[in-house]
Amino acid sequence: MSDKPQSPGERIRQLLKDREWTQAELGAVLGLPGSRVTELVQNKKVIDPELAIKLSEAFISTTPREWMELDAEYRLSLVSKGDGAVRRRASMLELAPVREMESRGWIQKTSTPEELEVELRRFFDTDTLDPPPSLFAATRKTDSIDDLTPIQRAWCFQVRRIAKNQLVTPYSEDRMPECIKALRKLAAFPQEARKVSNVLSEYGIRFVIVAPIASCKIDGVAMWLDDTSPVIGMSVRFDRIDSFWFTLFHELSHIQHRDALSVDDNLVGAEAFAIERPAIEQRANKEASKMLIETEVLDSFIKRVSPLYSKDRINQFARKVQIHPGIVVGQLQHRAEIGFHANKEMLVKVRDIVVATSVTDGWGQIIG
C-alpha cells in the first residue's frame, strides 16, 4: 500500500464516478470551461480558496477546508526533502548573533552554512556546535544558572578568547583581600582607574573590556579559564564612575567566592532596581557596596543626612571615606535614597581612561 496521499484529481474522479457525472457536467456546475476541469483532474491546477468553495458546493459531502488541505498535502508530497542547509543555518543563528559577530570582526563573513559552521567552531573553540559550547572549565563545578542567551554566550566567549592570550602573575586566593584593598585606594580619583588592569594582573586576574553587542544590557562577567585562572570581563556600557567601580567589585566578589560563572546584565542603571536577583547576585551586590564604602559608615551617613543630600554634604562624606563623590551618589541611588538621575554632574566619565590602559574590544578598539 502506497503512503502517497490521494491527489485532488483522484478525489474528483472518484466523486464524479459516484455521481455518474462527466467532466463536462462538472464544468457546467462549476462554471468553468472543460480545459480547466481537465487541469483539475490532472492536478495541474492549484486549488485556491475560491475554487475550494465551489468544489464543496458541487460535492455537498465535502468542505472548502478539506479541498485546501488535500491540495496542500498532495503538492507538499511532490517536493523532495531539503538538504538540511536551511535547518543548519537556522540552528547556527539560534546559537549565535551571527550578523553582529561579523560586523565586530569576531568571525568572517560567509556564504554557505558549511563556512559559517567552520567560523563558529573556530570562535567557540570547539569541534561541534551540538550541544552548544560551554564556558565552564572542565575541572570546575558548574553553579546553577539560567542558560545564556546567544548574545550573552557570544560576548562571554569573546571575553574568554581575549583573556586566554593575557599573561598575568599566578593567582592566589590568599591575596584577594590585598587585591581588593589595592583597588579600593584607586577609587578616590577618576584618573586612577587607568591602573585597574595592571593591579588585577599583579594579583593573577585577567581583565578584559568588550563593548556590548547591539541592545544587549550586559555589564560584566566573572569566569575561570581553569581552576587557577580567574577572568573579569566588563562592557562599561554606562560611562559613569560609580557604575564602573560597582561592577568591578561585584565581579571581584564572584571571584573571591570562586563562583564558576556569573553573567551580569542590568546590574546598574535605572532598570536594576526592579529585578529580583538570585542569592549569589544579592551577595555580590552587598559585598561590592561594602568594598567601596563600609556598610555601617554609609548607614550612619544616611541616618544623619537623609533626605537632605546636598552636594556639600556628599563631598564632605566622600573626603572622609577617601572615595570619589560620584561613587557616594551611586550608592545612594542603589539604596533608593535619591533618584537615578540626581547629582549627575558628580558621575564623571571614566570609560576612556580605563580603555586606554586595558585590553579592549570595541569602544574604538578592534580585536579579531
Secondary structure as the mmCIF struct_conf table of DSSP 4:
data_model
#
loop_
_struct_conf.conf_type_id
_struct_conf.id
_struct_conf.beg_label_comp_id
_struct_conf.beg_label_asym_id
_struct_conf.beg_label_seq_id
_struct_conf.end_label_comp_id
_struct_conf.end_label_asym_id
_struct_conf.end_label_seq_id
BEND BEND1 LYS A 4 LYS A 4
HELX_LH_PP_P HELX_LH_PP_P1 PRO A 5 SER A 7
HELX_RH_AL_P HELX_RH_AL_P1 PRO A 8 ARG A 19
TURN_TY1_P TURN_TY1_P1 GLU A 20 GLU A 20
HELX_RH_AL_P HELX_RH_AL_P2 GLN A 23 LEU A 30
TURN_TY1_P TURN_TY1_P2 GLY A 31 GLY A 31
HELX_RH_AL_P HELX_RH_AL_P3 GLY A 34 VAL A 41
TURN_TY1_P TURN_TY1_P3 GLN A 42 ASN A 43
BEND BEND2 LYS A 45 LYS A 45
HELX_RH_AL_P HELX_RH_AL_P4 PRO A 49 ALA A 58
BEND BEND3 PHE A 59 PHE A 59
TURN_TY1_P TURN_TY1_P4 ILE A 60 SER A 61
BEND BEND4 THR A 62 THR A 62
HELX_RH_AL_P HELX_RH_AL_P5 PRO A 64 LEU A 78
BEND BEND5 VAL A 79 VAL A 79
HELX_LH_PP_P HELX_LH_PP_P2 SER A 80 GLY A 82
BEND BEND6 GLY A 84 GLY A 84
HELX_RH_AL_P HELX_RH_AL_P6 ALA A 85 LEU A 95
BEND BEND7 ALA A 96 ALA A 96
HELX_RH_AL_P HELX_RH_AL_P7 VAL A 98 SER A 103
TURN_TY1_P TURN_TY1_P5 ARG A 104 GLY A 105
BEND BEND8 TRP A 106 ILE A 107
BEND BEND9 SER A 111 THR A 112
HELX_RH_AL_P HELX_RH_AL_P8 PRO A 113 PHE A 124
TURN_TY1_P TURN_TY1_P6 ASP A 125 ASP A 125
BEND BEND10 ASP A 127 ASP A 127
BEND BEND11 ASP A 130 PRO A 131
HELX_LH_PP_P HELX_LH_PP_P3 PRO A 132 PRO A 133
BEND BEND12 PHE A 136 PHE A 136
TURN_TY1_P TURN_TY1_P7 ALA A 138 THR A 139
BEND BEND13 ARG A 140 ARG A 140
HELX_LH_PP_P HELX_LH_PP_P4 LYS A 141 ASP A 143
HELX_LH_PP_P HELX_LH_PP_P5 ASP A 146 THR A 149
HELX_RH_AL_P HELX_RH_AL_P9 PRO A 150 ALA A 163
TURN_TY1_P TURN_TY1_P8 LYS A 164 ASN A 165
HELX_LH_PP_P HELX_LH_PP_P6 THR A 169 TYR A 171
HELX_RH_3T_P HELX_RH_3T_P1 GLU A 173 ARG A 175
HELX_RH_AL_P HELX_RH_AL_P10 MET A 176 ARG A 184
HELX_RH_3T_P HELX_RH_3T_P2 LYS A 185 ALA A 188
BEND BEND14 PHE A 189 PHE A 189
HELX_RH_3T_P HELX_RH_3T_P3 PRO A 190 LYS A 195
HELX_RH_AL_P HELX_RH_AL_P11 VAL A 196 GLU A 202
TURN_TY1_P TURN_TY1_P9 TYR A 203 GLY A 204
STRN STRN1 ARG A 206 VAL A 210
HELX_LH_PP_P HELX_LH_PP_P7 ALA A 211 ILE A 213
TURN_TY1_P TURN_TY1_P10 ALA A 214 SER A 215
STRN STRN2 ILE A 218 TRP A 224
BEND BEND15 LEU A 225 ASP A 226
TURN_TY1_P TURN_TY1_P11 ASP A 227 THR A 228
STRN STRN3 PRO A 230 MET A 234
BEND BEND16 PHE A 238 PHE A 238
HELX_RH_AL_P HELX_RH_AL_P12 ILE A 241 GLN A 256
TURN_TY1_P TURN_TY1_P12 HIS A 257 ARG A 258
BEND BEND17 ALA A 260 ALA A 260
STRN STRN4 SER A 262 ASP A 265
BEND BEND18 ASN A 266 ASN A 266
BEND BEND19 VAL A 268 GLY A 269
HELX_RH_3T_P HELX_RH_3T_P4 ALA A 270 ALA A 274
HELX_RH_AL_P HELX_RH_AL_P13 ALA A 279 LEU A 292
BEND BEND20 ILE A 293 ILE A 293
HELX_RH_AL_P HELX_RH_AL_P14 THR A 295 VAL A 305
TURN_TY1_P TURN_TY1_P13 SER A 306 PRO A 307
HELX_RH_AL_P HELX_RH_AL_P15 LYS A 311 VAL A 321
TURN_TY1_P TURN_TY1_P14 GLN A 322 GLN A 322
BEND BEND21 ILE A 323 ILE A 323
HELX_RH_AL_P HELX_RH_AL_P16 PRO A 325 HIS A 334
TURN_TY1_P TURN_TY1_P15 ARG A 335 ALA A 336
BEND BEND22 GLU A 337 ILE A 338
TURN_TY1_P TURN_TY1_P16 PHE A 340 ASN A 343
HELX_RH_3T_P HELX_RH_3T_P5 LYS A 344 MET A 346
BEND BEND23 LEU A 347 LEU A 347
HELX_RH_AL_P HELX_RH_AL_P17 ARG A 351 VAL A 355
TURN_TY1_P TURN_TY1_P17 ALA A 356 THR A 357
BEND BEND24 SER A 358 SER A 358
STRN STRN5 VAL A 359 ASP A 361
STRN STRN6 GLY A 362 GLY A 362
TURN_TY1_P TURN_TY1_P18 TRP A 363 GLY A 364
STRN STRN7 GLN A 365 GLN A 365
#
